[in-house]
Amino acid sequence: MTSPDAGRGIGNGEETRTFTGLPRDTFRILHVSTGNVCRSPITERLTRHAVADRLGDPLWGGLVVESAGTWGHEGAPMETNAEAVLADFGADASGFLGRELLDEHVIMADLVLTATRDHRAQVISMGHSAGLRTFTLKEFTRLVRAIDPATLPPLEEGLVARARALVRAAAALRGWLLAPTAEADEVYDPYGAPLPFFRSVGDEIHQALDPVVTALTGVPARA
């Protein structure tokens, strides 16, 4: 992942531009919720943590994981309870600052994962041909579970190539694998709720992310 941008949600260690000023080959995952202080920060940082746990920092090159909110609290820290949830999973909450979702975020994203169907609709309504790369988190999880990992490029060909193939395969399955209920694709907002509810949302996000990161990396979570 690329070097942090003053807490703006972009992750870890490697310059994203060549000496010519052109971007390196990257794959950007954008997590979207409402305020960008609860669900999407948790999802962003748990994604980073899960990738690092499977691959280690040296293999993160090309992957960018960030987040924003449709009514984002620009410059705000994540909620204290969100930090506590991340601590439960051993994930890093430091340096985070909230962002309002902008056109440029959607344009640059290769995969947009939203907390709810309403967020998904808002992202798609912004245009930029976002429809084929925007899913709710739980929708994407359901689609990814149906994809044969053997049909994806091996990690040796690069994480970016594998990630792009995964998104194309998921988009092709959309419409064939519908949610059993509308609520099944939702992650509800814990804003203002007590810590136990935040923890239940954190568990829900963690469970949804696990098969996604496994498919992305080709490496299952540690037992």
JOGICOR-V945544 format. One record per backbone hydrogen bond with DSSP energy under -1.0 kcal/mol. CO is the residue of the C=O (numbers start at 0). NH is the residue of the N-H. E is the energy in kcal/mol with one decimal. If there is no record, write none. Layout:
# JOGICOR-V945544
((CO,NH,E) (CO,NH,E))
This chain:
# JOGICOR-V945544
((0,13,-1.0) (4,7,-1.4) (6,96,-2.1) (15,23,-3.2) (17,20,-2.0) (21,17,-2.7) (26,63,-2.7) (27,109,-2.2) (27,110,-1.8) (28,65,-2.6) (29,112,-2.6) (30,67,-2.0) (31,114,-1.9) (32,69,-2.5) (33,70,-2.7) (34,72,-2.6) (36,78,-2.9) (37,41,-1.8) (38,42,-2.7) (39,43,-2.8) (40,44,-2.5) (41,45,-2.4) (42,46,-2.2) (43,47,-2.1) (44,48,-2.3) (45,49,-2.5) (46,50,-2.4) (47,51,-2.6) (48,52,-2.3) (49,53,-1.5) (50,54,-2.9) (51,55,-1.7) (55,58,-1.4) (56,59,-2.1) (59,62,-2.3) (61,26,-3.6) (63,28,-3.2) (65,30,-2.4) (67,32,-1.5) (68,71,-1.8) (68,100,-3.2) (71,73,-1.5) (72,75,-2.5) (75,97,-3.2) (78,82,-2.0) (79,83,-2.0) (80,84,-1.9) (81,85,-2.2) (82,86,-2.2) (83,87,-1.7) (84,88,-1.1) (85,90,-2.7) (86,89,-1.1) (97,74,-3.2) (98,68,-2.2) (101,105,-1.4) (102,106,-2.7) (103,107,-2.0) (104,108,-1.1) (110,29,-2.9) (111,134,-2.6) (112,31,-2.3) (113,136,-2.9) (114,186,-1.9) (115,119,-2.0) (116,120,-2.5) (117,121,-2.2) (118,122,-2.4) (119,123,-2.5) (120,124,-2.2) (122,125,-1.2) (123,126,-1.8) (126,129,-1.1) (129,132,-1.5) (132,111,-3.3) (134,113,-2.4) (135,139,-2.6) (136,140,-2.2) (137,141,-2.1) (138,142,-2.2) (139,143,-2.8) (140,144,-2.0) (142,145,-1.0) (143,146,-1.6) (147,150,-2.3) (148,151,-1.6) (153,156,-2.1) (154,157,-2.3) (157,161,-1.8) (158,162,-2.7) (159,163,-2.4) (160,164,-1.9) (161,165,-2.0) (162,166,-2.0) (163,167,-2.0) (164,168,-2.3) (165,169,-2.3) (166,170,-2.5) (167,171,-1.8) (168,172,-1.0) (172,175,-2.4) (172,176,-1.2) (181,184,-1.4) (182,185,-1.9) (189,192,-3.0) (193,197,-1.7) (194,198,-2.8) (195,199,-1.7) (196,200,-2.2) (197,201,-2.8) (198,202,-2.4) (199,203,-2.0) (200,204,-2.6) (201,205,-2.6) (202,206,-2.5) (203,207,-1.8) (204,208,-2.4) (205,209,-1.8) (208,212,-2.8) (209,213,-2.2) (210,214,-2.2) (211,215,-2.4) (212,216,-2.4) (213,217,-2.7))
